[in-house]
């Protein structure tokens, strides 16, 4: 299964970035092999608006089934939900630790956004 994890760096031992739409990188990780693809999200880091929606579209295009992040706003959450992608929010630590928590079944899927919208 492919999961997306927001990251401050380029590898599995990087710290997670708590922001979804404005995280510098999103790692798409295969939970079975730990092979991963780095998605450069720099185009959205300084976006005036729509960063979460654009990042959600990228995650969907990469075939991820789950997003793990710290905070996810309402527009991004709705976009992910519409694409059938489950969200695990309030996550921290390294990307590797997040993936392991997912594999161990120690995550709770969000039922709503946990961050206010940016207007």
C-alpha positions, 0 to 999 in steps of 0.5 A, a space after each residue: 500500500 502507498 501512503 503519503 507522509 508530509 516531510 521536512 526532508 528527503 528521506 525516511 529519517 526526516 522529521 515530519 512536517 506538521 503542515 500538509 499543503 505547505 510541507 516542503 516535501 511529501 514522501 510516497 512510501 510503499 508500506 511493504 518495501 519501504 521504497 519511496 518517492 519524494 514529491 517536491 511540494 515547493 510550489 505550494 509552500 508560498 502559495 497565496 491560497 489553494 496549497 492544500 487542494 493542490 497538494 491533495 491532488 498530487 497525493 491522489 495522482 501518486 496513488 496514495 491511499 492514506 495521508 499522514 500529517 500533522 494538520 489538514 484543513 477543510 478544503 484539503 480534507 474534502 479533496 482527499 475524502 473525495 479521492 478516497 484517501 484516508 487522513 491520519 492527522 496529529 502525527 509527528 516524529 520521523 517519516 519512518 516512525 509514522 510508517 511503522 505506526 501505520 503498519 502496527 495499526 497504531 493510527 486513528 483515521 480522521 473524520 474531519 479537518 483539524 485545522 481552520 481554513 486559510 481565507 
